[in-house]
Amino acid sequence: MDDFLEMVEEELLHQKVLLKKSKQVLRKAAEGALRCRARKERTAIYWIKREGGRQQEVNISDQNDLIQALLDRKISEVTLAAAERNIRALQKLKEQYQSNAFTDIIRELSKSYRDAVAALGSAQTLDEEGKPIQYHFDPEKHIHETNCGLMVRSKSEVIITNTLTGYGIPFSYEKDFPRYEGDEWPLQPDFAFDLPNGEVKLWEHLGMLTKEKYCKHNADKLYWYQKLGFHIGRNLIITQDDAKGNCSSPYIDKMIRGHLLPYYRR
């Protein structure tokens, strides 16, 4: 719902800008209207105006600046009228629109139901002690410890893990994700999320894009994600380090709040 209403708000702002610009043009625009008449050699253009209480027609076929000014006036008049109608319609839509998206429905349920949804999500990714499951561990590669005790590959993954656990969002780290049934070499997404509504989202953080082999490996993963129906911006989150190998904590927080937190809000 938030994304849709943001789009409505953006369009509402756009219409208000058009309204303001149209009024500015009309305040300075030449009075009158245009009328065209077909002639043998070329179209004749006339300026329709009132002088002394009478309507007059003046041939302005050679006065391009005046023609353009009168044309701008008409365009601004139509734009202004449409903007006024659109603003009223968008404001009414904002007032009346009620989302029936799963996440918004869950948000309206009682605390007992919301707690049940959260419990189902977290039970899938925690061990018997309530800690995140370490599906794979290589002491030479998993060298960074997170706040929840999970060992990860990079400082960037530490930031992601700590932010996720800070929000209480359950996840799986490097859990096998088969490309097909009986897959001997499954994918291992950096983070996988079994969302409360039954959907699955994946998150890949790219940290060594300066290395060609690493890039080719992740290009292969993107190929398989595409075949499996995972698309960037929809159910596949992609982030990366900058050229110096740094990861922006505020940006990671923004990604989580935008792509994941709405599913777990209470």
ZADREN-401469 format. One record per residue (C-alpha): x, y, z. Coordinates in nm, 2 decimals, padded with zeros to 4 digits. Layout:
+--------+--------+--------+
:      u :      v :      w :
+--------+--------+--------+
:      X :      Y :      Z :
...
+--------+--------+--------+
***
This chain:
+--------+--------+--------+
:      u :      v :      w :
+--------+--------+--------+
:  00.00 :  00.00 :  00.00 :
:  00.28 :  00.24 :  00.09 :
:  00.44 :  00.21 : -00.26 :
:  00.10 :  00.27 : -00.43 :
:  00.02 :  00.57 : -00.22 :
:  00.37 :  00.71 : -00.28 :
:  00.30 :  00.69 : -00.65 :
: -00.03 :  00.87 : -00.61 :
:  00.14 :  01.14 : -00.40 :
:  00.41 :  01.18 : -00.66 :
:  00.15 :  01.21 : -00.94 :
: -00.05 :  01.46 : -00.72 :
:  00.27 :  01.67 : -00.68 :
:  00.33 :  01.65 : -01.06 :
: -00.03 :  01.77 : -01.13 :
:  00.01 :  02.06 : -00.89 :
:  00.33 :  02.17 : -01.07 :
:  00.15 :  02.16 : -01.40 :
: -00.13 :  02.37 : -01.25 :
:  00.11 :  02.63 : -01.12 :
:  00.31 :  02.65 : -01.45 :
: -00.02 :  02.68 : -01.65 :
: -00.14 :  02.97 : -01.44 :
:  00.20 :  03.14 : -01.48 :
:  00.17 :  03.11 : -01.86 :
: -00.19 :  03.23 : -01.87 :
: -00.10 :  03.54 : -01.66 :
:  00.14 :  03.66 : -01.94 :
: -00.03 :  03.50 : -02.24 :
: -00.17 :  03.71 : -02.53 :
: -00.55 :  03.74 : -02.52 :
: -00.76 :  03.57 : -02.79 :
: -00.76 :  03.25 : -02.99 :
: -00.64 :  03.10 : -03.32 :
: -00.84 :  03.01 : -03.63 :
: -00.70 :  02.85 : -03.94 :
: -00.84 :  02.86 : -04.29 :
: -00.72 :  02.65 : -04.58 :
: -00.58 :  02.85 : -04.87 :
: -00.46 :  02.74 : -05.21 :
: -00.09 :  02.81 : -05.14 :
: -00.08 :  02.76 : -04.76 :
: -00.29 :  02.76 : -04.45 :
: -00.38 :  03.11 : -04.32 :
: -00.37 :  03.17 : -03.95 :
: -00.59 :  03.43 : -03.79 :
: -00.59 :  03.59 : -03.44 :
: -00.94 :  03.61 : -03.30 :
: -00.96 :  03.90 : -03.05 :
: -01.21 :  04.15 : -02.92 :
: -01.16 :  04.52 : -02.95 :
: -01.42 :  04.78 : -02.86 :
: -01.67 :  04.51 : -02.77 :
: -01.64 :  04.36 : -03.12 :
: -01.47 :  04.04 : -03.24 :
: -01.20 :  04.09 : -03.49 :
: -00.99 :  03.85 : -03.71 :
: -00.64 :  03.95 : -03.79 :
: -00.42 :  03.75 : -04.03 :
: -00.10 :  03.67 : -03.84 :
:  00.03 :  03.39 : -04.07 :
:  00.38 :  03.55 : -04.07 :
:  00.39 :  03.63 : -03.70 :
:  00.53 :  03.30 : -03.56 :
:  00.60 :  03.44 : -03.21 :
:  00.24 :  03.55 : -03.17 :
:  00.11 :  03.22 : -03.31 :
:  00.33 :  03.03 : -03.06 :
:  00.21 :  03.25 : -02.78 :
: -00.16 :  03.19 : -02.86 :
: -00.09 :  02.82 : -02.90 :
:  00.08 :  02.81 : -02.56 :
: -00.22 :  02.99 : -02.41 :
: -00.46 :  02.72 : -02.54 :
: -00.23 :  02.43 : -02.43 :
: -00.21 :  02.59 : -02.08 :
: -00.58 :  02.63 : -02.06 :
: -00.64 :  02.27 : -02.14 :
: -00.35 :  02.16 : -01.91 :
: -00.49 :  02.37 : -01.63 :
: -00.84 :  02.22 : -01.66 :
: -00.71 :  01.87 : -01.67 :
: -00.48 :  01.93 : -01.37 :
: -00.76 :  02.06 : -01.16 :
: -00.97 :  01.75 : -01.24 :
: -00.68 :  01.51 : -01.18 :
: -00.60 :  01.68 : -00.84 :
: -00.95 :  01.63 : -00.73 :
: -00.96 :  01.27 : -00.84 :
: -00.62 :  01.18 : -00.68 :
: -00.71 :  01.34 : -00.35 :
: -01.04 :  01.15 : -00.35 :
: -00.85 :  00.83 : -00.43 :
: -00.61 :  00.88 : -00.14 :
: -00.90 :  00.92 :  00.09 :
: -01.10 :  00.62 : -00.03 :
: -00.83 :  00.37 : -00.13 :
: -00.81 :  00.06 :  00.09 :
: -00.53 : -00.18 :  00.03 :
: -00.61 : -00.55 :  00.03 :
: -00.24 : -00.66 : -00.01 :
: -00.15 : -00.94 :  00.22 :
:  00.09 : -00.74 :  00.43 :
: -00.16 : -00.47 :  00.49 :
: -00.43 : -00.72 :  00.58 :
: -00.19 : -00.88 :  00.83 :
: -00.12 : -00.54 :  00.98 :
: -00.49 : -00.50 :  01.06 :
: -00.53 : -00.83 :  01.24 :
: -00.53 : -00.87 :  01.62 :
: -00.20 : -00.92 :  01.80 :
: -00.26 : -01.29 :  01.84 :
: -00.28 : -01.34 :  01.47 :
:  00.02 : -01.12 :  01.40 :
:  00.22 : -01.31 :  01.66 :
:  00.12 : -01.64 :  01.49 :
:  00.24 : -01.51 :  01.15 :
:  00.58 : -01.40 :  01.31 :
:  00.62 : -01.74 :  01.49 :
:  00.57 : -01.94 :  01.17 :
:  00.83 : -01.73 :  00.99 :
:  01.10 : -01.75 :  01.26 :
:  01.05 : -02.12 :  01.33 :
:  01.19 : -02.20 :  00.99 :
:  01.53 : -02.04 :  01.03 :
:  01.63 : -02.09 :  01.40 :
:  01.79 : -02.39 :  01.57 :
:  01.67 : -02.54 :  01.90 :
:  01.84 : -02.27 :  02.10 :
:  01.67 : -02.00 :  01.90 :
:  01.99 : -01.90 :  01.71 :
:  02.02 : -01.86 :  01.33 :
:  02.12 : -02.19 :  01.17 :
:  02.48 : -02.21 :  01.03 :
:  02.41 : -02.42 :  00.72 :
:  02.77 : -02.42 :  00.60 :
:  03.09 : -02.33 :  00.78 :
:  03.44 : -02.29 :  00.64 :
:  03.68 : -02.15 :  00.90 :
:  03.90 : -02.00 :  00.63 :
:  03.61 : -01.81 :  00.47 :
:  03.35 : -01.75 :  00.75 :
:  03.57 : -01.53 :  00.96 :
:  03.34 : -01.25 :  01.07 :
:  03.11 : -01.30 :  01.37 :
:  02.78 : -01.12 :  01.39 :
:  02.58 : -01.01 :  01.69 :
:  02.37 : -01.33 :  01.68 :
:  02.68 : -01.56 :  01.67 :
:  02.65 : -01.64 :  01.30 :
:  02.98 : -01.65 :  01.11 :
:  02.98 : -01.48 :  00.77 :
:  03.22 : -01.41 :  00.49 :
:  03.25 : -01.03 :  00.50 :
:  03.20 : -00.71 :  00.70 :
:  02.92 : -00.62 :  00.46 :
:  02.74 : -00.94 :  00.55 :
:  02.79 : -00.85 :  00.92 :
:  02.60 : -00.53 :  00.86 :
:  02.32 : -00.70 :  00.68 :
:  02.29 : -00.98 :  00.94 :
:  02.30 : -00.74 :  01.23 :
:  02.04 : -00.51 :  01.07 :
:  01.81 : -00.81 :  01.00 :
:  01.83 : -00.95 :  01.35 :
:  01.79 : -00.60 :  01.49 :
:  01.45 : -00.58 :  01.31 :
:  01.37 : -00.93 :  01.41 :
:  01.34 : -01.05 :  01.05 :
:  01.41 : -01.43 :  01.02 :
:  01.64 : -01.55 :  00.74 :
:  01.85 : -01.83 :  00.62 :
:  02.22 : -01.77 :  00.55 :
:  02.38 : -01.97 :  00.26 :
:  02.11 : -02.24 :  00.28 :
:  02.11 : -02.48 : -00.02 :
:  01.87 : -02.37 : -00.29 :
:  01.83 : -02.64 : -00.56 :
:  01.83 : -02.54 : -00.92 :
:  01.64 : -02.85 : -01.00 :
:  01.53 : -03.17 : -00.82 :
:  01.82 : -03.38 : -00.71 :
:  02.07 : -03.10 : -00.77 :
:  02.42 : -03.20 : -00.67 :
:  02.55 : -02.84 : -00.68 :
:  02.27 : -02.62 : -00.54 :
:  02.28 : -02.25 : -00.53 :
:  02.35 : -02.09 : -00.19 :
:  02.19 : -01.74 : -00.18 :
:  02.36 : -01.51 :  00.07 :
:  02.02 : -01.46 :  00.25 :
:  01.69 : -01.63 :  00.19 :
:  01.36 : -01.53 :  00.34 :
:  01.04 : -01.74 :  00.38 :
:  00.80 : -01.46 :  00.41 :
:  00.48 : -01.49 :  00.63 :
:  00.26 : -01.48 :  00.32 :
:  00.43 : -01.79 :  00.17 :
:  00.65 : -01.60 : -00.08 :
:  01.03 : -01.65 : -00.10 :
:  01.27 : -01.37 : -00.14 :
:  01.65 : -01.39 : -00.19 :
:  01.93 : -01.14 : -00.13 :
:  02.27 : -01.15 : -00.29 :
:  02.54 : -00.90 : -00.18 :
:  02.82 : -00.86 : -00.43 :
:  03.14 : -00.78 : -00.26 :
:  03.43 : -00.85 : -00.50 :
:  03.33 : -00.72 : -00.83 :
:  03.69 : -00.62 : -00.91 :
:  03.76 : -01.00 : -00.96 :
:  03.66 : -01.15 : -01.29 :
:  03.61 : -01.50 : -01.16 :
:  03.38 : -01.37 : -00.89 :
:  03.18 : -01.17 : -01.14 :
:  03.14 : -01.47 : -01.37 :
:  03.03 : -01.69 : -01.07 :
:  02.76 : -01.44 : -00.98 :
:  02.65 : -01.39 : -01.34 :
:  02.58 : -01.77 : -01.34 :
:  02.38 : -01.74 : -01.02 :
:  02.17 : -01.45 : -01.18 :
:  02.11 : -01.67 : -01.48 :
:  01.97 : -01.94 : -01.26 :
:  01.76 : -01.70 : -01.05 :
:  01.61 : -01.58 : -01.37 :
:  01.52 : -01.93 : -01.48 :
:  01.37 : -02.00 : -01.13 :
:  01.15 : -01.69 : -01.14 :
:  01.35 : -01.46 : -00.92 :
:  01.37 : -01.10 : -01.06 :
:  01.57 : -00.80 : -00.93 :
:  01.34 : -00.55 : -00.76 :
:  01.06 : -00.80 : -00.71 :
:  01.17 : -01.11 : -00.52 :
:  01.55 : -01.08 : -00.56 :
:  01.75 : -00.81 : -00.37 :
:  02.09 : -00.72 : -00.51 :
:  02.33 : -00.49 : -00.32 :
:  02.71 : -00.44 : -00.36 :
:  03.02 : -00.29 : -00.21 :
:  03.16 :  00.03 : -00.36 :
:  03.49 :  00.05 : -00.55 :
:  03.68 :  00.06 : -00.22 :
:  03.50 : -00.24 : -00.07 :
:  03.28 : -00.04 :  00.16 :
:  02.91 : -00.11 :  00.23 :
:  02.67 :  00.17 :  00.32 :
:  02.48 :  00.09 :  00.65 :
:  02.21 :  00.34 :  00.58 :
:  02.15 :  00.20 :  00.24 :
:  02.12 : -00.16 :  00.38 :
:  01.88 : -00.03 :  00.63 :
:  01.67 :  00.14 :  00.36 :
:  01.66 : -00.19 :  00.15 :
:  01.54 : -00.39 :  00.45 :
:  01.28 : -00.13 :  00.54 :
:  01.16 : -00.11 :  00.18 :
:  01.17 : -00.48 :  00.08 :
:  01.13 : -00.69 :  00.39 :
:  01.01 : -00.50 :  00.70 :
:  00.66 : -00.44 :  00.56 :
:  00.60 : -00.82 :  00.58 :
:  00.67 : -00.82 :  00.96 :
:  00.53 : -00.50 :  01.08 :
:  00.29 : -00.52 :  01.37 :
+--------+--------+--------+
***
